[in-house]
Structures are given as structure tokens and as C-alpha cells.
Amino acid sequence: VLHETDGLLAVAKPAGLQVLPAALLLQNTLLHVVRDRRGSDWAPAHRLGRGTTGIVLFTRTGPVSRGVAAAFREGSLRKVYRALVQGTELADRFEVNTAIGAVPDPVMGTIHAAVDTGGRPSRSLVRVIERRREADVSLVEVEIPTGRPHQIRIHLAVAGHPLVGDPLYGVGGVPRTGSGSASARPGDIGYHLHA
């Protein structure tokens, strides 16, 4: 627990812990942990990917819950992330506006990726914090006014700088192809992203 007031709770989520129950992960979730330790009336105000670390806000009361939802909607509560990306040859600041939508997947049916048509508008604002030329990686800050599934992973890959350790999204913001990548799924962890 990072912060707690009446009706609002901020918790640190580790990589590998899913926020909400889904598929085979019904008990081992952040929701289950919070409710087990703080009571069954807490609910997450937003989600993070299973491999993403960082702050997740939980609300308990109607007015606080509505207030947090309105703050996200109106943009007065910002979602800012840090990511470690491949490469150092990127502009100091840039924006990615590629639409994100469903693409066919042989195992899951569809998964989210960059699309030319039929996707939802998506916007990511990127700022380089540090270039680590000896490792050919950069630390960036990303703000997302929109919140699409896997948006940062997809948008940075679209920009030619996939997240270090991302097993799924390669350059172009689409699933990687080739040896071993066919088994990668959206919930796989290993990428470097912190909210």
C-alpha cells in the first residue's frame, strides 16, 4: 500500500500479477489480494497489463469512485509510464497516433495490434529521459491520453523501438513472427514498463 484515504487506495503492482480475474487466473490477482487484506468493497479504478509494474488505484465509495473515473475521463488524472526501449536513435520528444484494433491470431482468435483500418484512435506522447548507448537502449516517459490494450507496447514498437524484453510486439506494432514468437501471448511478461 502506497497511500490510503477514506475510499481511495494506491497499491504497487508487481510484474506477473494480473489486476482482474480472467481465463485461468481467478484467485491470484491484485483484486483478490486487496480484497483479502482490505475488504470486499474495493474495486480497481483502472488496469495495468500483467507484466507492467506500478501504481493501481482502488476505490471503495460511490462518490470517490465516480470522482476518479471523471478525473481519468477529463484528463485531470494523467497516466504516465516509464519504459525501457530498444535503440537510442529516437527523437527527444514524439507522438504516436496509430489506431489499435483486433488482428487475427491462430491461438486466441484475435489480439490487439496496430491497424490501418477499423481500430480505435490511440495517442501516446513520448519523451526520452536517458539514452544508454553502450546497451543500445533508451529510458522513455510515456503519457497516454487514451488507454487501449497494450497501447504503449504497440505504439513504441510502431515507432521502431519495441520494449526491451517484449516477447510479443516487434517493430511495426504487430505480433512478432519467427522461431519461438508464435507461442508469445499478450499476457506474457518480461517487458520493461512501469506505471
HELIX and SHEET records of a PDB file:
HELIX    1   1 LEU A   30  ARG A   38  1                                   9    
HELIX    2   2 GLY A   62  GLU A   74  1                                  13    
HELIX    3   3 GLN A  151  VAL A  158  1                                   8    
HELIX    4   4 SER A  181  SER A  183  5                                   3    
SHEET    1   A 4 HIS A   3  THR A   5  0                                        
SHEET    2   A 4 LEU A   8  LYS A  13 -1                                        
SHEET    3   A 4 GLY A  54  THR A  59 -1                                        
SHEET    4   A 4 ALA A  43  PRO A  44 -1                                        
SHEET    1   B 5 ARG A  93  VAL A  96  0                                        
SHEET    2   B 5 SER A 124  ARG A 132 -1                                        
SHEET    3   B 5 VAL A 137  GLU A 143 -1                                        
SHEET    4   B 5 VAL A  80  GLN A  86 -1                                        
SHEET    5   B 5 LEU A 193  HIS A 194 -1                                        
SHEET    1   C 2 ILE A 100  ASP A 105  0                                        
SHEET    2   C 2 GLY A 109  ALA A 114 -1                                        
SHEET    1   D 2 TYR A 169  GLY A 170  0                                        
SHEET    2   D 2 VAL A 174  PRO A 175 -1                                        
END                                                                             
